[in-house]
Each structure stands twice: as structure tokens, then as C-alpha cells.
């Protein structure tokens, strides 16, 4: 459940193909704006402002600055197991034994132990780091941070999307965008073995973040964030062979649902049936309820985890996400 907030990775990688000609960059006319205040959850939205900001390509542009209260969801979790007998959240395991998206259960814990990491004690209890006490550098831990409901999330997003010269390939823990509730959305969470070096002190230890069955968890700073677009999370779980848990905190879509916006300004949608005409970033141009004249948008995968866009077509603002 760790996100290195404030450390944002903006690696632009060319895919060798021309960016789709049918993506509309928009104009300065207000009627062409994709983002509008009315689309967001008014309960968690604190302010909606227009500012001038510097983009990643060094140019200046009109941007929306959106401020939300932290942790708008209730009843998130479960995350880490406390005993060998528990079935809890999920983790991206990259150890030698049965790697992949896994459920925190006896099977995963046994595989972790078999790979040489001491996470389960003799009495069957699991080492869990709640970030509230000192840990033993010789042991391995499941990571579970707590909520801080006094934070505010600030997002800066171009008012009119601007196509980049090459795709921004989403890296581990890189911010992708924001949900309509104001929840930060990120790429792949830190893995067990090859996650950021800050999570492990030696080769015999792993500090393994857990996410809940809907694909979210708390950053150590205290804000909840997504690593899955949750409206199709259950399809992703089933596709990855996970049947022990399911996403019950978020209603699964049976149609086409606007999830939020990527940091480059294009919408992100959840489709109950994933279209077969998606581009290399998982996007397409089509009409939706919110945009009946059609617009380019990203589509959450119903099969891969994480299921957020693999890359972004547009130019994002510098310092696109901050918390305070």
C-alpha cells in the first residue's frame, strides 16, 4: 500500500507509431473543455479553479486545479492478514514461487516463506507493518498504512489536452489521474521483491504492500489511492484466477461508466465489455453519455492488473499531484 507521493515519474517513450490522427486536441473555446466541475463528487470536491501552469514539455497552458478532501470512501479493505488462516487483500508478488497478482492467504504466505522470507511467526501470526512502531530488519512484513482524513488532494490538469510527441509509459507508482471522487489513481504498486529500494533493507527481507480487493490502499501519508479502476475490478480478479475475494465496496459497471480523468486531461472509462479497437495506450475515440459528440478516452482493462492506461497520449502538467 505504499505510494511514494511527490515522487512522480514522467518517462516518455516512443512506440514507433504516429499518434492517432483522430484524437481531438480541442480549442480554447470553453465549450470544448472535457473537464467540468459538475462531473465530480461535490461532497469531496473542495475547490475547482482555473490557473496557468507549466506543462511537462516546458510550455504554459490553462489548467484546472482541483482540490479534494482525502479518503471519501468508507469501509475500504481488507488489506494485510493477521494470521496464516486469514484471507485478506491482494498483492503483486514477484518472488520465485507462483508470481503474479495474488490473494493474501495461506498459499501466498507459504510461497513467501518458501522463497526465504520470514513473514510468518511460529504461532501463525503474520508480521504486519502499520507504520506506527519499529520493525525488525531481519523480518519481512505486509505493509498496511492508516488513513489521515485531514489531508487535501490537489490535482493540476490541462484544461485542453495537448498531444505529446511520444507516449508517456506509466511507471511503477506513477500518478495516472484522478477519479470523480478525487481519489488519486496510479500505475502498478510496489512489488514484493523489486519494488523501490526504500521498502527493503537487505536481500533477506521484503516489505510487501497490500491492496484491497477493489484495488486501492493508503499511502503512508494517509490518503487512499487506486491501482485499479475499480468498476471492473472483479473481471480482472477472475481473469487472474482470483475467486477467494471480490470487490464489494464499488458497484461493478454493467455498461460504460466515467471513472475520472488522466493527468493529461483525457477521460478514463470503465466498460463492462472491453472494446476491441483500443490503441496502444488502451484508448479510443467514441461517443459516451458525457460526451455525445465523441472524444478520445482511455478504457480500463478487464483482464490485466493494474488495469489503468499503460501509457498516456497527452502532455501533463508539472507537479500534477500534491497533497497537503
PyMOL commands that set and color helices and strands:
alter all, ss='L'
color gray80, all
select helices_A, chain A and resi 30-32+37-39+106-114+197-199+230-239
alter helices_A, ss='H'
color red, helices_A
select strands_A, chain A and resi 12-13+45-54+60-69+90-93+100-103+128-129+141-143+152-158+163-169+175-179+184-186+207-209+216-218+224-226+256-262+267-271+283-286+295-299+311-314+321-323
alter strands_A, ss='S'
color yellow, strands_A
deselect
rebuild
show_as cartoon
